[in-house]
């Protein structure tokens, strides 16, 4: 089965996330990174201890470890809750996408606190609600970038698009690097509930300012697109 990779800073939402995995994806092995004081034992997990650095470096460590043994993984924020169908639906959608014979990059689940195209409120076609859901939520969408709140990545794609050592925009850089190498990204019909901003915080100005120097130095071709400068 495809493992789930999680990195946590304060472990605030971790108990609820792990319980939802236990209930709704019990077959999934978990690779979990965090400090020893916030990561408790979880019988179906490999625990990796280390002090927080930034989103990119911390997730790179745990994903690299998982992909030593698996052909793909699901990258999961520490502030989400799975539904009964989240794990299976995401993997089913990946198989559908593979039938298109494209180089699959990121395939991300929809949620309720995320960039517009992945948000369950995103409704560009003006669909009417049916049982509190838009029709468009049932379909897989192409996307230029994916926020890996709960997202599939293969070993091959990962080695061509690892995260940079920053918090915000680490996912944008990964997606852009992969797109430049011919990979395509998709929004799945799978859904997870996302509390939001527990992993890196919610100070958007500060997080943008911290990411900007690295992007300007190492990926100047993305600076205009990301920051408008």
Helices and strands as residue ranges (DSSP letters): E 3-7, H 14-24, E 30-34, E 45-49, H 55-66, E 72-76, E 80-82, H 86-98, E 104-110, G 116-118, E 129-130, E 133-134, G 135-138, E 141-143, E 150-154, H 155-160, H 170-180, E 184-194, H 204-218, H 220-227
